[in-house]
Amino acid sequence: MPTEHSWTELRRGAEDLRALLAFRRSGLTPVSRKRLRIGGGLVITLTVAAIALPAYLKEPLGRNVGDLVAIMPTFYLGFLVLSVLAAVSSGGGRELVPRDQAVAYPVSTVTEHLGALLLAPLNVAWLIQAWALLGSTTYIFGPHYLPAQVTPVLLWIVLSTAVGQVVGWAFEGIRRGPHGTWVARGITTAFGAGVLALVLTHTLTNVLDHSPTVRIYLAASYGGGADWGRWSAYVAVLLAMIAAAVLIGLLPARWALQRPQREELRLESGHHEPPPNPRSDLVAMVRLDRASVWRSVPLRRGLLVLGMMPGVVALGGALTWDLVTILPGLVASGGALLFGVNAWCLDGRGALWRDSLPTSPRISYLAKVVVLFEVLLVTGLITIALAAFRAGRPTAAELVSVLAALVVVAAQVVATSMRWSVTRPYASDMRSARATPAPPVVMAGYSARLAVKTTVVGLVFSATAIASTWLVPFLVAVPMLLWSAYRLARTESAWAEPLVRARVVAVVAS
């Protein structure tokens, strides 16, 4: 930023960011603050463990690291690609303050950009990938000069996140332009077609072998080998690139945030033909909830990415059926994080009107369950269909295991999400393309808990896929589904209580 005014704006944006973070922190209860400190300490502890443990495990395990060395540049590049995709699908980043709350106190584009960068790591997928990068690197080089080894990798993680925000803001600016939705879809389709062409022509490996991220591996090796001259040069270049990416991101952020939100405004001001009268109250409620999901911009984008991306990865990696059982859990947990963990937030102010309708509260609850369950099933089926192209012909046990994994994780995620929706509601404006159903710190906790549950279930059905009969995965799925049904019934009983229902409605409608 070459001018004095720009530097002043950057400094004021950083000051506003601190003020907004203090504002958000002041609204936390003592219990929430304690949980936040515990969670922060746990993340730091796990990060140190991810760095140190693999380094000291190399010699006892005595394994050859040649194959790992060969794929490390691709691993580094993959983190950059996933950072870009995460930023693009979330419209440039997360909101520090919901749009409605910022009307009286407008937040500058500089503050929005810096806040999006700061909140990007509050994501379990981001953390797990970062830990995997750090652990893989130290496992290769051993325990010698650990800080020097991981410094280039840490800088690469920061740089990838900053570059992802630059692309995310630019993509959001394109979406907000004339015919921006179609232009964005064209770019996405072209990118997907290019990747698919590389996979089908078996040239993807050759492209990845020439990845420039091999320099990140070299910088880490220089640190592990105490070659301080070359190591310092690479670190200096990475620091300069980080500073440049952060400052460059201010330009597309301002461009995007100052353009009208065409897609959101079109949905809010559009005309929708009323369908025929519903046959029952349940059908009416399901229709209402289904429309609120598919007419929300962040939900439509997020569900499309959730359905396509794991399937594309499976298509490129040619996953076998026993590994495909892991994918439904990823999709289900991601779909719940889009809106399910705070299911009544989609009603917003309309929750007051909806709660006044002459219908049973059990019908309203069941409608939420049905819509969330069908959303998770549809996105999961898209992923499985894409993975099936290169997974080969499944056995009966493999096919039943994959379908059982999909149904079981969807049921478990729905049961968990509905309990959180009733016990911990939040006010959230889901009209914004960058909105989340709960505060970012809370979303990070939800993400971790859902990831653990769904991964365990996926591993269980991965084991049943090698069984000799399809009855094994079926018999394993039945008690899991019964437990989820019991949990849903308990939450439904709590929702039927007028005091509980009034508290939820008052929060989401505020």
C-alpha positions as CSV (number, residue, x, y, z in Angstrom):
1,M,0.0,0.0,0.0
2,P,2.1,2.9,-1.2
3,T,0.3,6.0,0.1
4,E,0.3,7.4,3.6
5,H,-3.5,7.3,3.6
6,S,-3.5,3.6,2.8
7,W,-1.1,2.9,5.7
8,T,-3.3,4.9,8.0
9,E,-6.3,2.9,6.9
10,L,-4.5,-0.3,7.5
11,R,-3.5,0.8,11.0
12,R,-7.1,1.9,11.8
13,G,-8.4,-1.4,10.4
14,A,-6.2,-3.4,12.8
15,E,-7.3,-1.2,15.7
16,D,-11.0,-1.8,14.8
17,L,-10.3,-5.5,14.6
18,R,-9.0,-5.5,18.2
19,A,-12.1,-3.6,19.3
20,L,-14.5,-6.0,17.5
21,L,-12.7,-9.0,19.0
22,A,-13.0,-7.4,22.5
23,F,-16.6,-6.8,21.8
24,R,-17.3,-10.4,20.9
25,R,-15.3,-11.6,23.9
26,S,-17.3,-9.4,26.3
27,G,-20.5,-11.2,25.3
28,L,-19.2,-14.6,26.4
29,T,-20.3,-16.1,29.7
30,P,-17.7,-17.1,32.3
31,V,-18.2,-20.8,31.3
32,S,-17.7,-19.9,27.6
33,R,-14.5,-18.0,28.4
34,K,-13.2,-21.0,30.3
35,R,-14.0,-23.3,27.4
36,L,-12.3,-20.9,25.1
37,R,-9.1,-21.0,27.2
38,I,-9.2,-24.7,27.4
39,G,-9.8,-25.1,23.7
40,G,-6.9,-22.7,22.9
41,G,-4.6,-24.6,25.2
42,L,-5.6,-27.9,23.6
43,V,-4.9,-26.6,20.1
44,I,-1.4,-25.4,21.1
45,T,-0.7,-28.7,22.9
46,L,-1.8,-30.7,19.8
47,T,0.3,-28.5,17.5
48,V,3.4,-29.1,19.6
49,A,2.6,-32.8,19.7
50,A,2.1,-32.9,15.9
51,I,5.6,-31.3,15.5
52,A,7.5,-33.3,18.1
53,L,6.1,-36.8,18.2
54,P,6.6,-37.7,14.5
55,A,10.2,-36.5,14.7
56,Y,11.0,-38.8,17.6
57,L,9.1,-41.7,16.2
58,K,11.1,-42.0,13.1
59,E,14.1,-43.9,14.5
60,P,12.0,-46.3,16.7
61,L,9.8,-47.2,13.7
62,G,12.7,-47.3,11.3
63,R,10.6,-46.9,8.2
64,N,11.7,-45.8,4.8
65,V,10.6,-42.2,4.1
66,G,11.3,-42.2,0.4
67,D,7.7,-42.5,-0.6
68,L,6.7,-39.7,1.8
69,V,9.4,-37.4,0.5
70,A,8.1,-37.9,-3.1
71,I,4.6,-36.7,-2.2
72,M,5.5,-33.8,0.2
73,P,5.5,-31.1,-2.6
74,T,2.0,-32.4,-3.6
75,F,1.0,-32.3,0.1
76,Y,2.0,-28.7,0.4
77,L,0.2,-27.8,-2.9
78,G,-2.9,-29.6,-1.7
79,F,-3.1,-27.3,1.4
80,L,-3.0,-24.3,-0.9
81,V,-5.7,-25.6,-3.1
82,L,-8.0,-26.5,-0.2
83,S,-7.4,-23.1,1.4
84,V,-8.5,-21.4,-1.9
85,L,-11.6,-23.6,-2.2
86,A,-12.6,-22.9,1.4
87,A,-12.3,-19.2,0.9
88,V,-14.2,-19.3,-2.5
89,S,-17.1,-21.3,-1.1
90,S,-17.4,-19.1,2.0
91,G,-17.4,-15.8,0.0
92,G,-14.0,-14.6,1.1
93,G,-14.2,-15.5,4.7
94,R,-16.2,-15.4,7.9
95,E,-18.0,-12.4,9.3
96,L,-16.7,-10.8,12.4
97,V,-20.0,-9.3,13.1
98,P,-23.3,-10.2,11.4
99,R,-24.5,-7.9,8.7
100,D,-27.6,-6.6,10.6
101,Q,-25.5,-5.8,13.7
102,A,-23.0,-3.8,11.8
103,V,-25.5,-1.4,10.3
104,A,-25.1,1.2,13.0
105,Y,-21.3,0.6,13.3
106,P,-20.1,0.0,9.7
107,V,-17.0,-2.2,9.6
108,S,-14.3,-1.1,7.1
109,T,-13.2,-3.5,4.3
110,V,-9.7,-3.6,5.8
111,T,-11.1,-4.9,9.1
112,E,-13.3,-7.4,7.3
113,H,-10.2,-8.7,5.4
114,L,-8.0,-9.0,8.5
115,G,-10.8,-10.6,10.4
116,A,-11.4,-13.2,7.7
117,L,-7.6,-14.0,7.8
118,L,-7.7,-14.3,11.6
119,L,-10.8,-16.5,11.7
120,A,-9.7,-18.9,8.9
121,P,-7.8,-21.3,11.3
122,L,-11.0,-21.7,13.4
123,N,-11.8,-24.8,11.3
124,V,-11.0,-28.4,12.2
125,A,-10.3,-29.3,8.6
126,W,-7.7,-26.5,8.4
127,L,-6.1,-27.5,11.7
128,I,-5.9,-31.2,10.8
129,Q,-4.3,-30.4,7.4
130,A,-1.8,-28.1,9.1
131,W,-0.9,-30.7,11.7
132,A,-0.5,-33.3,9.0
133,L,1.9,-31.0,7.1
134,L,4.0,-30.3,10.2
135,G,4.1,-33.9,11.4
136,S,5.0,-35.3,7.9
137,T,7.8,-32.8,7.6
138,T,9.4,-33.5,11.0
139,Y,9.0,-37.3,10.5
140,I,11.2,-37.1,7.4
141,F,14.0,-35.0,9.0
142,G,13.9,-36.3,12.5
143,P,14.4,-34.4,15.8
144,H,17.3,-32.2,14.7
145,Y,16.7,-28.4,14.7
146,L,12.9,-28.8,14.9
147,P,12.1,-25.1,15.1
148,A,14.2,-24.5,12.0
149,Q,12.4,-27.3,10.2
150,V,8.9,-26.2,10.8
151,T,9.4,-22.5,10.3
152,P,9.2,-22.6,6.5
153,V,6.2,-25.0,6.8
154,L,4.4,-22.7,9.2
155,L,5.1,-19.7,6.9
156,W,3.7,-21.7,4.0
157,I,0.5,-22.4,5.9
158,V,0.1,-18.7,6.6
159,L,0.9,-17.8,3.0
160,S,-1.6,-20.4,1.6
161,T,-4.3,-19.0,3.9
162,A,-3.6,-15.4,2.8
163,V,-3.6,-16.4,-0.9
164,G,-6.8,-18.3,-0.4
165,Q,-8.4,-15.1,0.9
166,V,-7.2,-13.1,-2.1
167,V,-8.8,-15.6,-4.5
168,G,-11.9,-15.8,-2.3
169,W,-12.5,-12.1,-2.3
170,A,-11.8,-11.9,-6.0
171,F,-14.3,-14.7,-6.7
172,E,-16.9,-13.0,-4.4
173,G,-16.4,-9.7,-6.4
174,I,-17.1,-11.6,-9.6
175,R,-20.2,-13.1,-8.2
176,R,-21.5,-9.7,-7.3
177,G,-21.0,-8.3,-10.8
178,P,-23.5,-8.3,-13.7
179,H,-24.2,-12.0,-14.6
180,G,-21.6,-12.8,-11.9
181,T,-23.3,-16.0,-10.9
182,W,-23.0,-17.5,-14.3
183,V,-19.5,-16.3,-14.7
184,A,-18.5,-17.9,-11.4
185,R,-20.2,-21.1,-12.4
186,G,-18.3,-21.1,-15.7
187,I,-15.0,-20.6,-14.0
188,T,-15.8,-23.4,-11.5
189,T,-16.9,-25.7,-14.3
190,A,-13.8,-25.0,-16.4
191,F,-11.5,-25.7,-13.4
192,G,-13.3,-29.0,-12.6
193,A,-13.2,-30.0,-16.2
194,G,-9.4,-29.3,-16.3
195,V,-8.7,-31.4,-13.2
196,L,-10.9,-34.2,-14.6
197,A,-9.1,-34.1,-17.9
198,L,-5.7,-34.4,-16.1
199,V,-7.0,-37.4,-14.2
200,L,-8.5,-39.2,-17.2
201,T,-5.4,-38.6,-19.3
202,H,-3.1,-39.8,-16.5
203,T,-1.1,-36.6,-16.6
204,L,-2.0,-35.3,-13.1
205,T,1.0,-36.9,-11.6
206,N,3.4,-35.3,-14.1
207,V,1.9,-31.9,-13.3
208,L,2.2,-32.4,-9.6
209,D,5.8,-33.5,-9.9
210,H,6.7,-30.0,-11.3
211,S,5.0,-28.2,-8.4
212,P,6.9,-25.1,-7.2
213,T,6.2,-26.2,-3.6
214,V,9.3,-28.4,-3.8
215,R,11.0,-25.3,-2.5
216,I,9.1,-25.5,0.8
217,Y,10.5,-29.0,1.3
218,L,14.0,-27.7,0.4
219,A,13.7,-24.9,2.9
220,A,12.7,-27.3,5.7
221,S,15.6,-29.6,4.7
222,Y,18.0,-26.7,5.0
223,G,16.7,-25.9,8.5
224,G,17.1,-29.6,9.5
225,G,20.7,-29.6,8.1
226,A,21.7,-26.3,9.7
227,D,22.3,-24.7,6.3
228,W,21.5,-21.3,7.7
229,G,22.3,-19.2,4.6
230,R,19.9,-20.9,2.3
231,W,17.3,-21.3,5.1
232,S,17.4,-17.6,5.9
233,A,16.9,-16.7,2.2
234,Y,13.8,-18.9,1.9
235,V,12.3,-17.7,5.1
236,A,12.9,-14.1,4.1
237,V,11.1,-14.7,0.7
238,L,8.2,-16.4,2.4
239,L,7.8,-13.5,4.9
240,A,7.8,-11.1,2.0
241,M,5.2,-13.1,0.1
242,I,3.0,-13.3,3.2
243,A,3.1,-9.5,3.6
244,A,2.4,-9.0,-0.1
245,A,-0.5,-11.5,-0.1
246,V,-2.1,-9.8,3.0
247,L,-1.8,-6.3,1.4
248,I,-2.9,-7.4,-2.0
249,G,-6.0,-9.0,-0.5
250,L,-7.2,-5.6,0.6
251,L,-7.9,-4.7,-3.0
252,P,-10.3,-7.5,-4.0
253,A,-11.8,-7.3,-0.5
254,R,-12.7,-3.7,-1.0
255,W,-13.9,-4.3,-4.6
256,A,-16.1,-7.2,-3.5
257,L,-17.6,-5.7,-0.3
258,Q,-18.5,-2.4,-2.1
259,R,-20.4,-4.2,-4.8
260,P,-24.1,-4.9,-4.3
261,Q,-25.0,-8.4,-3.2
262,R,-26.9,-9.3,-6.3
263,E,-27.6,-12.9,-5.7
264,E,-28.8,-12.3,-2.1
265,L,-31.0,-9.3,-3.2
266,R,-32.4,-11.2,-6.1
267,L,-33.5,-14.0,-3.9
268,E,-35.0,-11.7,-1.3
269,S,-36.9,-9.6,-3.9
270,G,-37.8,-12.3,-6.3
271,H,-41.3,-13.7,-6.9
272,H,-42.1,-17.3,-6.2
273,E,-45.2,-18.9,-7.4
274,P,-47.2,-20.5,-4.5
275,P,-47.4,-24.3,-4.8
276,P,-50.7,-26.2,-4.3
277,N,-52.1,-26.3,-0.8
278,P,-50.3,-29.0,1.3
279,R,-52.1,-32.1,2.3
280,S,-51.1,-31.9,5.9
281,D,-49.4,-29.6,8.5
282,L,-46.2,-31.7,8.3
283,V,-46.0,-31.3,4.5
284,A,-46.5,-27.5,4.9
285,M,-43.8,-27.2,7.5
286,V,-41.4,-29.4,5.5
287,R,-42.0,-27.3,2.4
288,L,-41.3,-24.1,4.4
289,D,-38.1,-25.4,5.8
290,R,-36.9,-26.8,2.4
291,A,-37.5,-23.5,0.7
292,S,-35.5,-21.7,3.5
293,V,-32.5,-24.0,2.9
294,W,-32.4,-23.8,-0.9
295,R,-33.1,-20.1,-1.1
296,S,-30.1,-19.3,1.2
297,V,-27.0,-18.3,-0.7
298,P,-24.4,-19.7,1.7
299,L,-26.3,-23.0,2.0
300,R,-26.6,-23.5,-1.7
301,R,-22.9,-22.9,-2.3
302,G,-21.9,-24.9,0.7
303,L,-24.0,-27.9,-0.2
304,L,-22.8,-27.9,-3.8
305,V,-19.1,-27.9,-2.6
306,L,-19.8,-30.6,0.0
307,G,-21.5,-32.8,-2.5
308,M,-18.9,-32.4,-5.3
309,M,-15.4,-31.9,-3.7
310,P,-15.1,-35.2,-1.7
311,G,-16.4,-37.1,-4.7
312,V,-13.9,-35.4,-7.0
313,V,-11.1,-36.2,-4.6
314,A,-12.2,-39.8,-4.5
315,L,-12.5,-39.8,-8.3
316,G,-8.9,-38.6,-8.6
317,G,-7.5,-40.9,-6.0
318,A,-9.5,-44.0,-7.2
319,L,-10.6,-44.9,-3.7
320,T,-11.7,-48.4,-3.1
321,W,-15.1,-49.2,-1.6
322,D,-13.8,-49.9,1.9
323,L,-12.4,-46.3,2.0
324,V,-15.4,-44.7,0.4
325,T,-17.2,-45.4,3.7
326,I,-15.3,-42.5,5.2
327,L,-16.7,-39.9,2.8
328,P,-20.4,-39.8,4.0
329,G,-19.1,-38.8,7.4
330,L,-17.2,-35.8,6.0
331,V,-20.3,-34.7,4.0
332,A,-22.7,-35.2,6.9
333,S,-20.6,-33.2,9.4
334,G,-20.0,-30.4,6.9
335,G,-23.7,-30.2,6.0
336,A,-24.7,-29.9,9.6
337,L,-22.2,-27.1,10.1
338,L,-23.9,-25.1,7.3
339,F,-27.1,-24.8,9.3
340,G,-28.0,-27.9,11.2
341,V,-26.2,-27.2,14.4
342,N,-28.6,-24.2,14.8
343,A,-31.5,-25.4,12.8
344,W,-34.0,-22.6,13.9
345,C,-31.6,-19.8,12.8
346,L,-33.1,-20.1,9.3
347,D,-36.4,-18.9,10.6
348,G,-34.9,-15.7,11.9
349,R,-37.6,-13.1,12.8
350,G,-40.1,-15.4,11.2
351,A,-39.7,-17.8,14.2
352,L,-42.2,-15.7,16.1
353,W,-44.8,-16.0,13.3
354,R,-44.1,-19.7,12.9
355,D,-44.4,-20.5,16.6
356,S,-47.8,-18.8,16.6
357,L,-49.2,-21.2,13.9
358,P,-52.0,-23.5,15.1
359,T,-49.8,-26.7,14.7
360,S,-48.3,-29.0,17.2
361,P,-44.6,-28.2,18.2
362,R,-43.8,-31.8,17.4
363,I,-44.7,-31.3,13.8
364,S,-42.4,-28.3,13.6
365,Y,-39.6,-30.3,15.2
366,L,-40.2,-33.3,12.8
367,A,-40.1,-31.0,9.8
368,K,-36.6,-29.7,10.8
369,V,-35.4,-33.3,11.2
370,V,-36.8,-34.4,7.8
371,V,-35.3,-31.5,5.9
372,L,-31.9,-31.8,7.5
373,F,-31.8,-35.6,7.0
374,E,-32.8,-35.3,3.4
375,V,-30.1,-32.6,2.7
376,L,-27.4,-34.8,4.2
377,L,-28.6,-37.9,2.3
378,V,-28.7,-36.0,-1.1
379,T,-25.2,-34.5,-0.7
380,G,-23.9,-37.9,0.5
381,L,-25.4,-39.7,-2.5
382,I,-23.7,-37.2,-4.9
383,T,-20.4,-37.9,-3.3
384,I,-20.8,-41.7,-3.4
385,A,-22.0,-41.6,-7.0
386,L,-18.8,-39.7,-8.0
387,A,-16.6,-42.0,-6.1
388,A,-18.2,-45.1,-7.7
389,F,-16.9,-44.2,-11.1
390,R,-13.4,-45.5,-10.3
391,A,-14.1,-47.7,-7.3
392,G,-15.0,-50.7,-9.3
393,R,-17.8,-53.1,-8.9
394,P,-18.7,-53.4,-5.2
395,T,-19.5,-56.6,-3.4
396,A,-22.8,-56.9,-1.5
397,A,-21.0,-56.2,1.8
398,E,-19.2,-53.2,0.4
399,L,-22.3,-51.7,-1.1
400,V,-24.4,-52.2,2.1
401,S,-21.5,-50.8,4.2
402,V,-21.3,-47.6,2.2
403,L,-25.1,-47.1,2.3
404,A,-25.3,-48.0,6.0
405,A,-22.5,-45.6,6.7
406,L,-24.4,-42.8,4.9
407,V,-27.7,-43.5,6.8
408,V,-26.0,-44.0,10.2
409,V,-23.8,-40.9,10.1
410,A,-26.7,-38.8,8.8
411,A,-28.9,-40.0,11.6
412,Q,-26.2,-39.4,14.2
413,V,-25.4,-35.9,12.9
414,V,-29.1,-35.0,12.8
415,A,-29.6,-36.2,16.4
416,T,-26.6,-34.2,17.6
417,S,-27.5,-31.1,15.6
418,M,-31.0,-31.0,16.9
419,R,-29.9,-31.3,20.5
420,W,-27.5,-28.4,20.0
421,S,-30.2,-26.4,18.2
422,V,-32.5,-26.7,21.2
423,T,-30.0,-26.3,24.0
424,R,-27.7,-23.7,22.5
425,P,-29.5,-21.5,19.9
426,Y,-27.8,-18.4,18.4
427,A,-29.1,-15.5,16.4
428,S,-27.6,-15.5,12.9
429,D,-28.5,-13.8,9.6
430,M,-28.2,-16.6,7.1
431,R,-29.0,-14.3,4.2
432,S,-25.4,-13.2,4.0
433,A,-23.1,-15.3,1.8
434,R,-20.4,-15.3,4.5
435,A,-22.7,-16.1,7.4
436,T,-22.3,-19.0,9.9
437,P,-25.1,-20.4,12.1
438,A,-23.0,-19.9,15.3
439,P,-20.0,-17.8,16.3
440,P,-16.7,-19.0,14.8
441,V,-15.2,-20.3,18.0
442,V,-18.4,-22.3,18.7
443,M,-18.3,-23.6,15.1
444,A,-14.7,-24.9,15.7
445,G,-15.9,-26.9,18.7
446,Y,-18.8,-28.3,16.8
447,S,-16.6,-29.2,13.9
448,A,-14.2,-31.2,16.1
449,R,-16.9,-33.1,17.9
450,L,-18.7,-34.0,14.7
451,A,-15.5,-35.0,12.9
452,V,-14.6,-37.4,15.7
453,K,-18.0,-39.1,15.7
454,T,-18.4,-39.4,11.9
455,T,-14.8,-40.6,11.4
456,V,-15.3,-43.4,14.0
457,V,-18.5,-44.5,12.3
458,G,-16.7,-44.5,8.9
459,L,-13.9,-46.7,10.2
460,V,-16.4,-49.1,11.7
461,F,-18.1,-49.6,8.3
462,S,-14.8,-49.7,6.5
463,A,-14.1,-52.8,8.6
464,T,-17.5,-54.3,7.8
465,A,-16.9,-53.8,4.1
466,I,-14.5,-56.7,4.0
467,A,-17.0,-59.1,5.6
468,S,-18.2,-62.2,3.8
469,T,-21.9,-61.3,4.0
470,W,-23.9,-58.1,3.8
471,L,-25.7,-59.0,7.0
472,V,-22.7,-57.8,9.1
473,P,-22.9,-54.1,8.2
474,F,-26.7,-54.3,8.4
475,L,-26.6,-55.7,11.9
476,V,-24.0,-53.1,13.0
477,A,-26.2,-50.3,11.6
478,V,-29.4,-51.2,13.4
479,P,-28.4,-50.5,17.0
480,M,-26.7,-47.3,15.9
481,L,-29.9,-46.1,14.2
482,L,-32.0,-47.0,17.2
483,W,-29.7,-45.0,19.5
484,S,-30.0,-42.0,17.2
485,A,-33.8,-42.4,17.2
486,Y,-33.8,-42.4,21.0
487,R,-31.8,-39.2,21.1
488,L,-34.1,-37.5,18.6
489,A,-37.1,-38.5,20.8
490,R,-35.5,-37.0,23.9
491,T,-34.7,-33.7,22.2
492,E,-38.3,-33.7,20.8
493,S,-39.6,-34.0,24.3
494,A,-37.5,-31.0,25.4
495,W,-38.7,-29.0,22.4
496,A,-42.3,-29.7,23.4
497,E,-41.8,-27.8,26.7
498,P,-43.1,-24.2,26.3
499,L,-40.3,-22.6,28.2
500,V,-37.6,-24.3,26.2
501,R,-39.4,-23.4,22.9
502,A,-39.9,-19.8,23.9
503,R,-36.2,-19.4,24.8
504,V,-35.1,-20.8,21.4
505,V,-37.6,-18.6,19.5
506,A,-36.6,-15.5,21.4
507,V,-32.9,-16.0,20.7
508,V,-33.1,-16.8,17.0
509,A,-35.6,-14.0,16.4
510,S,-33.6,-11.3,18.2
